[in-house]
């Protein structure tokens, strides 16, 4: 019965069109660092530079996400988690949103043809490599923790070269299509500049817990 329910969720959500991260042996020090980075600790409330920026950012982003994620409480939880996990990994939250749009189109239970799972399309071998066997890659926080940690790792491997890091993330290193798609989504849909009129564009501020 559980298998049938799981399969029905996959069919409902459809298959993701993402590529796959490639398994590569890790040096002991890198393995230890990644293992520590994905350790399953509950994420605290994200910290914004100011309460005004928190309100403005969440208002802007949840407005853009509304059609893909109709439930407002789910949107806010999702966005707070993206913001926290991206900042924790030293990534731009808007970049992560662009990557998620390309990878899974914000489908929590998306599965690629190669078996990559969840919002950020994480390959299951990462759980065996650096995680714990009970880590559920369809869990919001766990999926984003892994995805952001992996992208940070690839950025470090590529010495900050985002084009090549995105290629590694998608398993298409050296090909322009995927990095260009992520950048287009990042800059075209999720771009954000502090104090640049976002407050006016997205209307009256809302209250976020």
Buried (B, 14 or more C-beta within 10 A) or exposed (E): EEEEEEEEBBEEBEBBBBBBBEEEEBEEEBEEBBBEBBEEEEBEEBEBEEEEBBBBBBBBBBBBBEEEBEEEEEBBBBBBBBBBBBBBBEBBBBBBBBBBBBBBBBBBBBBBEBEBBBBBBBBBEBBEBBBEEEBEBBBBBBBBBBBBBBBBBBBEBBEEBBBBBBBBBBBBBEEEEBBEBBBEBBEEEBBBEEEEEBBEEBEEEBEBE
